C-alpha cells in the first residue's frame, strides 16, 4: 500500500545494520537483479522505475528553435536500493551514449518509454552511482499512442508542460512523483531568446551568439513539475517582500487586453504567496513567479516555484483564482507530493479549497457557501459528477471536475466537523510534516484524526470514496444563514467558469 515509505524505512534500518555485517555477507536473490520497470503506481504500473532513488539531476541542454532540435546530457546521481544488474530510466529521445560510474554501459529500448541500462558492473545495494546519458532529438515529432504530446514546438521556441507525462520528451528520469530530486537545469539557446525553468536563475551568459541560462532547484522536485519554456518572452525579475527572487514572464505575442489582464493577475503572485503563507505555513521554495504562454494548452500547471498559465484564463479579465490555485499547489502537490497518482485529490482538492479561502478573505463568498453552492447545483442523477469519486477517480478521470470540487467539499466537511482551529492546524501540519516529501490519503486521515482527536473514517469514506451524492451538504446550514444567503455567493460564477475552462462542462 505504501511501497516507498516502507522501502525508505527498510533502507534506513538496513543501513544501520550493514555496519555490523561483514562485507562478504551473502546477498539474497531477491536483493540482486534488474530493477523493476515501474515504481509501483496502481494507476500507471510502468511509470517510474524500481531499484534506485535519484537524488539529483544535472541537465545540460541546447535547443535550436525552428528545427526543434534538442541536444542534451543528463547526469543523474542516484542510490541503489538493491544490487542492480540492470535498471530503467523513462525516456523517448534518441540516446547516443550511456555511462554508469564513468564506464560505458549497454542500453536498449523496451516498452513505450523505457530506456533499459545494463552497467558493466552490477551496482551495489545502498551505494550511490552516477548515470550519464547523452542524447538528441526533435521532441515535437515524438508521439506516444494514447497521450497528448506535452512538448509543444512553437515558431519562436518550445514549451515542456504536462501532467503526469512530460519528462520523457526532454530528459531521462525515474518519472514518478514518489522519486523526487533536486535539479540543475542549464539550457543554451540562440542569443535574444529567453529560457525559463524552475528555481533560481544562477547565471545567464551570452557568448558567440548564444545565451546560456542556468537554473537551480535546490529543493526536491517531482519529475513532471520540471518545465522548460523557450522563446521570445518578456521577462521581469524582481524580489518579494521576503527577499526571494520573483520571475514573471509573458509571451511577446500576447496582445491587449489579454496581456494586461494576465499581468494584473500574475504580478500579484508574491502578494498571494504572502497570504497563502499565513494560512498554510512558510513558503517552501527559494524563488517564485509564473509564465503566461500564448498557446492553447487548455490548462495552467503548478510547475515547481514557477507555474505556467495558458493565457485563456485571462481572456475576459484578470483571474486571481488561477494564480491562487497554482501557488497553493506549491505546498500541496509540489512540496508535499503524491506517493500514488490515485491520491490526486490531495493536490487538486486542496488547491481548489485555497481558491475558496481566497474568496472568503475577499468577501465574495465563504468556502462553506461555495462548497454548498456546488452541492446544490449538481443534481444527484448527474451522469458523472457524483459517480466518479475523488478518492479513486481512475486514470481517465484523473483531472475530472469531481477531483477538484468534491475534493474541496471533503475539506469543507472536515472543517465543519473539527472546527476552524483544528482544521487550519491540520493544513499547516500536513504542509510542515510532509515538506519536500510525499504523502497519501491514509496519512492525511490519520493526521486529521490525531490533531482533532476525532474518528473521521466515515466522513472521508462519504466524501472521498462513496459513489453517489452525499445525503447532506458539506457545510451545515443554519436557518439564519439560509435566509441571508439567497442563491450562490458572488464568486460562484467565476469559479465555475475557471473549472469549465479546465474540464469543459461538468
Ligand atoms: Zn490544480
Boltz pocket constraint, residues with backbone or C-beta under 6 A from the ligand:
constraints:
  - pocket:
      binder: B
      contacts: [[A, 300], [A, 325], [A, 326], [A, 329], [A, 347], [A, 348], [A, 351]]
      max_distance: 6.0
